[in-house]
Amino acid sequence: GPLLAAGGGLGNRPREMLSWCHPFSRLSSCGERPTRLLRWSEELLHALAPGAAAAGVRVDSLLVQVYAAGGSLLPHTDADLSWGLGVSLGAEAVFECLPRGDGAAPQ
């Protein structure tokens, strides 16, 4: 569609499509809790990171973004967050996980 076309008015940065208890603001752009999507995300997180399941981590927030062709997110550090899950649908994605401040590679 036009949103994903090269340029598409988005520039190279992502555009928020939907949020539920946004990880930083805790605001939601949808009126109803996306229960099935949150449950699927939690099951996927627990399957990929058994330590999250053992720690009782629950997925309680959601951020859906769309990227224009060739788009990217600027390198950044998510502060004040614990567990997280990134899923790319429909296109290849490269996720670079940088070392923690102590110089150790992330687990």
C-alpha positions as a Markdown table, in Angstrom:
| # | Residue | x | y | z |
|---|---|---|---|---|
| 1 | Gly | 0.0 | 0.0 | 0.0 |
| 2 | Pro | 1.0 | 3.7 | -0.1 |
| 3 | Leu | 2.2 | 3.7 | 3.5 |
| 4 | Leu | 4.9 | 1.2 | 2.7 |
| 5 | Ala | 5.9 | 2.5 | -0.7 |
| 6 | Ala | 9.3 | 4.0 | -1.0 |
| 7 | Gly | 9.1 | 7.4 | 0.7 |
| 8 | Gly | 5.4 | 6.9 | 1.5 |
| 9 | Gly | 5.4 | 10.0 | 3.6 |
| 10 | Leu | 7.1 | 8.2 | 6.5 |
| 11 | Gly | 10.7 | 9.2 | 5.7 |
| 12 | Asn | 13.1 | 6.6 | 7.1 |
| 13 | Arg | 11.6 | 6.5 | 10.6 |
| 14 | Pro | 8.9 | 4.1 | 11.9 |
| 15 | Arg | 5.3 | 5.3 | 12.4 |
| 16 | Glu | 3.2 | 4.0 | 15.3 |
| 17 | Met | 0.2 | 2.1 | 14.1 |
| 18 | Leu | -1.1 | 0.8 | 17.5 |
| 19 | Ser | -0.2 | 0.8 | 21.1 |
| 20 | Trp | -1.5 | -0.9 | 24.2 |
| 21 | Cys | 0.0 | 0.4 | 27.5 |
| 22 | His | 2.9 | 1.9 | 25.5 |
| 23 | Pro | 6.2 | 0.7 | 27.0 |
| 24 | Phe | 7.2 | 4.3 | 27.9 |
| 25 | Ser | 4.1 | 6.4 | 28.2 |
| 26 | Arg | 1.7 | 3.6 | 29.3 |
| 27 | Leu | -0.9 | 5.2 | 26.9 |
| 28 | Ser | -3.0 | 3.1 | 24.5 |
| 29 | Ser | -4.3 | 4.1 | 21.0 |
| 30 | Cys | -6.8 | 1.2 | 20.9 |
| 31 | Gly | -9.9 | 1.1 | 23.0 |
| 32 | Glu | -10.0 | -2.6 | 23.7 |
| 33 | Arg | -7.2 | -4.8 | 25.1 |
| 34 | Pro | -5.7 | -6.9 | 22.3 |
| 35 | Thr | -5.8 | -10.1 | 24.4 |
| 36 | Arg | -5.0 | -12.6 | 21.7 |
| 37 | Leu | -2.0 | -10.7 | 20.4 |
| 38 | Leu | -0.7 | -10.1 | 24.0 |
| 39 | Arg | -1.1 | -13.8 | 24.8 |
| 40 | Trp | 0.6 | -14.9 | 21.5 |
| 41 | Ser | 3.5 | -12.5 | 22.3 |
| 42 | Glu | 3.9 | -13.8 | 25.8 |
| 43 | Glu | 3.9 | -17.4 | 24.6 |
| 44 | Leu | 6.5 | -16.6 | 21.9 |
| 45 | Leu | 8.7 | -14.7 | 24.5 |
| 46 | His | 8.5 | -17.7 | 26.9 |
| 47 | Ala | 9.4 | -20.2 | 24.2 |
| 48 | Leu | 12.4 | -18.1 | 23.0 |
| 49 | Ala | 13.6 | -17.0 | 26.4 |
| 50 | Pro | 12.8 | -19.7 | 29.0 |
| 51 | Gly | 14.3 | -17.5 | 31.7 |
| 52 | Ala | 11.4 | -15.0 | 31.2 |
| 53 | Ala | 8.9 | -17.8 | 31.8 |
| 54 | Ala | 10.8 | -18.9 | 34.9 |
| 55 | Ala | 10.8 | -15.4 | 36.2 |
| 56 | Gly | 7.0 | -15.0 | 35.7 |
| 57 | Val | 7.5 | -12.3 | 33.1 |
| 58 | Arg | 4.1 | -11.2 | 31.5 |
| 59 | Val | 3.7 | -9.2 | 28.3 |
| 60 | Asp | 1.6 | -6.3 | 29.3 |
| 61 | Ser | 2.3 | -3.7 | 26.6 |
| 62 | Leu | 2.4 | -3.6 | 22.9 |
| 63 | Leu | 3.8 | -1.2 | 20.2 |
| 64 | Val | 3.1 | -1.9 | 16.5 |
| 65 | Gln | 5.1 | 0.2 | 14.1 |
| 66 | Val | 5.3 | 0.4 | 10.3 |
| 67 | Tyr | 8.4 | 1.2 | 8.3 |
| 68 | Ala | 8.7 | 2.6 | 4.8 |
| 69 | Ala | 10.8 | 0.6 | 2.4 |
| 70 | Gly | 14.4 | 1.0 | 3.5 |
| 71 | Gly | 13.3 | 2.5 | 6.8 |
| 72 | Ser | 15.1 | 2.1 | 10.1 |
| 73 | Leu | 15.1 | 3.0 | 13.8 |
| 74 | Leu | 18.1 | 5.1 | 15.0 |
| 75 | Pro | 20.5 | 3.2 | 17.2 |
| 76 | His | 19.3 | 3.7 | 20.8 |
| 77 | Thr | 19.1 | 2.1 | 24.2 |
| 78 | Asp | 15.8 | 1.2 | 25.8 |
| 79 | Ala | 16.2 | 2.3 | 29.4 |
| 80 | Asp | 13.9 | 1.4 | 32.2 |
| 81 | Leu | 12.5 | -1.7 | 30.5 |
| 82 | Ser | 12.9 | -5.3 | 31.4 |
| 83 | Trp | 12.1 | -8.1 | 29.0 |
| 84 | Gly | 11.1 | -7.3 | 25.4 |
| 85 | Leu | 10.2 | -9.0 | 22.2 |
| 86 | Gly | 10.7 | -7.7 | 18.6 |
| 87 | Val | 8.9 | -9.4 | 15.7 |
| 88 | Ser | 9.2 | -8.5 | 12.1 |
| 89 | Leu | 6.4 | -9.5 | 9.8 |
| 90 | Gly | 6.6 | -9.4 | 6.0 |
| 91 | Ala | 10.2 | -8.2 | 5.7 |
| 92 | Glu | 13.7 | -9.0 | 6.7 |
| 93 | Ala | 14.8 | -7.1 | 9.8 |
| 94 | Val | 18.3 | -6.7 | 11.4 |
| 95 | Phe | 18.4 | -6.2 | 15.1 |
| 96 | Glu | 21.7 | -5.2 | 16.7 |
| 97 | Cys | 21.9 | -5.9 | 20.4 |
| 98 | Leu | 24.7 | -3.8 | 21.9 |
| 99 | Pro | 26.7 | -4.8 | 24.9 |
| 100 | Arg | 25.5 | -3.7 | 28.3 |
| 101 | Gly | 27.4 | -0.8 | 30.0 |
| 102 | Asp | 29.6 | -3.3 | 31.8 |
| 103 | Gly | 31.1 | -4.5 | 28.5 |
| 104 | Ala | 29.5 | -7.9 | 28.8 |
| 105 | Ala | 27.6 | -9.3 | 25.8 |
| 106 | Pro | 23.8 | -9.4 | 26.4 |
| 107 | Gln | 22.2 | -12.8 | 27.2 |
